[in-house]
Amino acid sequence: MIHIVFNEPDVKILNEAIALDESLAGEVVQIKDDYAVGPLDNIYVGEGIEARKQWWREVLSGGDYEGKTETEEADDYKTAAELVGTMRRNEAEKIWIWAAQNKHDVSGYYWLLHYMKEFQGRVFILYLNNLPFINEKGNIFYPNWLHEIPAKEFLKAKKLAREITLSEFEVDPDEWTRICNEHKGIRLLEGGKKLDQKDYDFYDAELKKFITPDWQKASKVIHNYLSKSKHTTGDAYLLWRLKTMIAQDMFDVQGKVGNMKDFEIKWKAKELTEAGV
């Protein structure tokens, strides 16, 4: 059995669950790109793959994660090819795709489905959609992320595994193609597996609310956004959006605009004067 997850913390918690239940025994594989952001045009051919990689280079340039796109470790296409090869060589092998109710997992599921259709009947989905679990304190909660679930609760979650149907293999790739062809930069989960899309600057208006009249490190602005906002995304994307707004001369800055702990940001003095602050 091969387990597929979409977040690094999910690998650890699922391996802990496997240690508790040998019926789950198998390799845990992570799809590493965040398909909830960025360009998706021609996502399965060389031109589109390189365009997306170049976009990530620009987003990560001069920041905390610079160079990450150049490592084979983060090559989802290589991972997909290895999965296909394994499934073709071993007709008894099965794949379990684990997804929680968030845009990151659902977008990853859609991307991966392109490679799984020939194995219909051997590919299963465990979509933890609006399902209650018990946390470490014994309280019922609805997880947004797989790694929020205690390892012992996965013994219950495994019962949710079901085959991805032939109908889903027909309908879901069509939905993904529609999404890819809309040329938007942000995916949001509306419910179930339905994704809505927004422009690249979708997070800017909310992010600006966490800029204050006083100097703050960019890392603090991003942390406050992630801890308080309804719609969140990766810190690398938010750092890129901050840098984009800085390039438009929207804020005062001190320090080297690079890693998020390297510089501070505040409202422009002119805007404070006009606002009477």
C-alpha positions, 0 to 999 in steps of 0.5 A: 500500500502507498499512502499519499499526503500533501503536507510534510507534517502529515507524513509524520503523523501518518507514520505514527498511525501506521506504527499503531496499526499494521493493516495500514503498513506502507510507504508514505509519499508526499506531493510537495507543491502547493497547487492552491497558488500559482499558474496552472496553464499547461500544467502537464507539459514541458512549457507549463511545467517550466512556467510554473517553476519560473514563477516559484523562482520569482516568488521565492527569490531573495527569501527564506526558501530561495532555491527550493524549486531547484532541488529534486526533493521537491519534484512532484513530476518525478514522484508521479512517474515513480508512482505510475511505474510502481503501480504498473510493475505491481498489479496488486499495489494500491494507493490511498490518497489522504485529503483534509478539507482545505484548498491545498489538499484538494488542489493536490488531489486534482493535480494527482488524479491526472496520473491515476486514471489507468489504475481505477479500482486500485486508487482510494480516497480518504477525504475527511470532509466535515467529519468529527474526530476527538483531539488529545483533550478528548474534545470533538473537533473538525480538522482542517488539516490531516496532521491535526488528527491524533495518530490513534484516531487514524484507526477510525479514519481508515474506515473512510477509504473508498475507491475513486469511482470511474465517474470521478475519474471522468468528471474531476479531471474536467473540473481541473482542466476548467480551473487550469484554463481560467488563468487565476492565481489563487484557489479557495475551497468553497466546500466538498471538492469545489474550488473557487479562484481569485487573482494573485492579489487576493490576500493583499487587502487583508494582509495590509490590515496587519501593517501598523504605524509602528515598525514590525518585522515582516515575520511578525506581520505574516505570523499575525495574518496567519493566526487571525485571518480566515483565508490563509496561505503559505508564508512564502507566498505572503512574503512575496505579496509584501515585497510586491507591495513594497516595490509599489512604494506602499510602505516604509521599510528598514533593513534588507528586503530579503528573509522575513526576519531581515526587514521591518515595515510600517505605514508610510509617514505621508499616509499617517499624516493624512490620516491624522495619526 
